[in-house]
Amino acid sequence: GPLVYVNARVASERLAALRRRSDCKAVVLDASSITALDSTAVREFQGVVSEMERRGQHFWVAAADERIKQAYERLSAEHRVRFFASLDEAQRAFSALPVQH
């Protein structure tokens, strides 16, 4: 469904809870069911992405429709979100991350 002002805060809070985990290296959002994206949702995600980058974590989006990617790029002043064609592709990228001790 749509990821817009009505539910953007809830999604952002859930992502924030995941990023606070000390063992979190990356969060992958399966965007295959997202049908619309508005500027409020983009701003919420940008806040999460900024915090994750400060912590050395990654925020990735997988399986997003081309319209969703274009909406994000159009609405975002900063294009820091990495998009993957599929969850499998994101998993391969995750597996290639260096192991931290």
Order of alpha helices (4+ residues) and beta strands (2+ residues): beta-alpha-beta-beta-alpha-beta-alpha-beta-alpha
